[in-house]
Amino acid sequence: MSRGLFEESKLQQAINDLRADLIRDGGPQISTMRNYRFAILQYEPEEEFALRAEVRKLGTSLISNGWVVLTIDLQKLMLDRIRREGDQFASRLITLEKRLDRSRGLPMLSEKISHLIDGPDGIAGECSRIIQQHALENPDQVDRTVALIARAGALYPFYRSSALLRHLDGKTSNVPVVLFYPGKRQGLTGLSFMGLLDPDNDYRPRIYPD
């Protein structure tokens, strides 16, 4: 059944619920756990462009309500790390991948790229530095700052987002963090990255939509 003209989509409802919980009078309430200010907003991978539009609107709305919004683009962070390896690094990967069939090419790329972005000093470290640097330079803004982490789909299949959140835990200066997660919901706490990887059931953050 199609939605009515003014009926919100499931994605829009989730974004609106997240916004309402962020701007509550008593402070952000995006987590059910004390001193754990992380949340995940799950969306279908095919909704990527709709999600980007909704994130832009969310950021604009929060800023108009006096919030500081740190939007972190995971695709950019990954590409920046690859570029820092030099032009020859990327060229060699492309040449080698073209010589291999898919069954060998993708594992090769995963091996070469994963070591650049995995672990506490990888993508997670980049995110942590962005958040903590802002908090250090603007201590008076911490209570009104939120970090929105997007473009996670660009990391498939080189990285699991559950690792990102584990490595960020305790390294965000108590700034609330929202990860926009392209994938499938499996039960109450299980998520399948891009709907293609085996479900990961060890997510601690609150998952929107509830």
TAFEN-V651797 format. One record per residue. N is the residue number from 1. RES is the residue in one letter. SS is DSSP state (helix for helix, strand for strand, loop for the rest). PSI is psi in whole degrees, 0 to 359 (none if undefined). D_LAST is the distance of its C-alpha to the last C-alpha in Angstrom with 1 decimal. Layout:
N,RES,SS,PSI,D_LAST
N,RES,SS,PSI,D_LAST
//
This chain:
1,M,loop,132,22.0
2,S,loop,156,22.1
3,R,loop,152,20.2
4,G,loop,168,22.3
5,L,loop,320,24.0
6,F,loop,13,21.8
7,E,loop,134,18.5
8,E,loop,147,15.6
9,S,loop,168,14.3
10,K,helix,321,10.7
11,L,helix,314,11.5
12,Q,helix,321,13.1
13,Q,helix,318,10.3
14,A,helix,317,8.0
15,I,helix,316,11.3
16,N,helix,322,12.1
17,D,helix,318,9.2
18,L,helix,313,10.1
19,R,helix,315,13.7
20,A,helix,321,13.5
21,D,helix,331,12.3
22,L,helix,321,15.0
23,I,loop,20,17.8
24,R,loop,150,17.4
25,D,loop,324,21.0
26,G,loop,9,20.7
27,G,loop,168,19.5
28,P,loop,134,16.3
29,Q,loop,61,13.5
30,I,loop,359,11.2
31,S,loop,149,11.6
32,T,loop,356,12.0
33,M,loop,135,15.3
34,R,loop,138,18.5
35,N,loop,27,20.2
36,Y,loop,93,17.5
37,R,loop,61,16.4
38,F,strand,146,14.4
39,A,strand,156,11.1
40,I,strand,134,10.3
41,L,strand,110,9.4
42,Q,strand,138,9.8
43,Y,strand,160,12.1
44,E,loop,138,14.8
45,P,helix,326,18.1
46,E,helix,353,20.0
47,E,helix,15,18.0
48,E,helix,311,19.6
49,F,helix,323,21.9
50,A,helix,321,19.5
51,L,helix,316,17.2
52,R,helix,318,20.3
53,A,helix,319,21.2
54,E,helix,324,17.9
55,V,helix,319,18.2
56,R,helix,317,21.8
57,K,helix,321,20.8
58,L,helix,313,18.3
59,G,helix,316,21.1
60,T,helix,317,23.6
61,S,helix,317,21.7
62,L,helix,317,21.2
63,I,helix,320,24.8
64,S,helix,341,26.0
65,N,loop,17,24.4
66,G,loop,16,26.4
67,W,loop,153,24.1
68,V,strand,126,25.4
69,V,strand,119,23.2
70,L,strand,106,24.1
71,T,strand,118,23.0
72,I,strand,120,23.7
73,D,strand,107,24.6
74,L,helix,327,24.5
75,Q,helix,315,26.8
76,K,helix,318,29.4
77,L,helix,319,29.3
78,M,helix,314,30.0
79,L,helix,323,32.7
80,D,helix,320,34.3
81,R,helix,320,34.6
82,I,helix,318,36.2
83,R,helix,326,38.6
84,R,helix,344,39.7
85,E,loop,350,41.1
86,G,loop,158,43.5
87,D,helix,324,44.3
88,Q,helix,327,46.0
89,F,helix,308,42.8
90,A,helix,320,40.9
91,S,helix,318,44.0
92,R,helix,320,44.6
93,L,helix,316,41.1
94,I,helix,315,41.4
95,T,helix,316,44.9
96,L,helix,320,43.9
97,E,helix,324,40.8
98,K,helix,333,43.0
99,R,helix,341,45.4
100,L,loop,153,42.9
101,D,loop,171,41.2
102,R,helix,325,37.4
103,S,helix,335,37.4
104,R,helix,331,39.1
105,G,helix,315,38.2
106,L,helix,315,34.5
107,P,helix,324,34.8
108,M,helix,314,37.6
109,L,helix,318,35.5
110,S,helix,318,32.6
111,E,helix,316,35.2
112,K,helix,324,36.8
113,I,helix,326,33.8
114,S,helix,322,31.5
115,H,helix,343,34.0
116,L,helix,336,33.8
117,I,helix,348,30.1
118,D,loop,167,29.1
119,G,loop,173,29.3
120,P,loop,338,29.0
121,D,loop,7,31.7
122,G,loop,227,30.2
123,I,helix,320,27.4
124,A,helix,319,25.6
125,G,helix,321,28.8
126,E,helix,313,29.1
127,C,helix,315,25.6
128,S,helix,317,26.6
129,R,helix,319,29.9
130,I,helix,313,28.6
131,I,helix,312,26.3
132,Q,helix,325,28.9
133,Q,helix,317,31.8
134,H,helix,316,30.2
135,A,helix,321,29.5
136,L,helix,319,33.1
137,E,helix,340,34.7
138,N,loop,62,32.6
139,P,helix,333,31.9
140,D,helix,350,31.8
141,Q,helix,354,28.8
142,V,helix,320,26.5
143,D,helix,350,24.7
144,R,helix,30,24.0
145,T,strand,142,23.2
146,V,strand,141,20.1
147,A,strand,124,20.3
148,L,strand,114,18.5
149,I,strand,117,19.2
150,A,strand,179,19.4
151,R,loop,34,21.5
152,A,helix,333,20.4
153,G,helix,335,21.4
154,A,helix,340,25.0
155,L,helix,350,25.0
156,Y,loop,136,24.6
157,P,loop,26,26.3
158,F,loop,348,27.8
159,Y,loop,146,25.0
160,R,loop,131,21.7
161,S,helix,338,19.1
162,S,helix,326,18.4
163,A,helix,323,22.0
164,L,helix,312,21.5
165,L,helix,324,19.0
166,R,helix,316,21.3
167,H,helix,339,24.3
168,L,helix,337,22.8
169,D,loop,124,21.9
170,G,loop,6,24.5
171,K,loop,33,25.9
172,T,loop,15,24.2
173,S,loop,31,26.1
174,N,loop,16,23.0
175,V,loop,130,21.8
176,P,strand,139,18.0
177,V,strand,132,17.1
178,V,strand,125,14.5
179,L,strand,125,14.9
180,F,strand,117,14.3
181,Y,strand,111,14.0
182,P,strand,116,15.7
183,G,strand,196,15.0
184,K,strand,141,13.5
185,R,strand,134,10.5
186,Q,strand,101,12.4
187,G,loop,207,11.0
188,L,loop,321,8.5
189,T,loop,0,10.1
190,G,strand,141,12.5
191,L,strand,136,13.1
192,S,strand,113,16.3
193,F,strand,123,17.8
194,M,loop,8,18.9
195,G,loop,14,18.3
196,L,loop,328,21.7
197,L,loop,159,21.7
198,D,loop,142,21.1
199,P,loop,139,17.6
200,D,strand,123,17.3
201,N,loop,12,15.7
202,D,loop,26,16.6
203,Y,loop,127,13.9
204,R,loop,329,13.7
205,P,loop,160,11.6
206,R,strand,140,8.1
207,I,strand,123,6.2
208,Y,strand,143,4.9
209,P,loop,149,3.8
210,D,loop,none,0.0
//
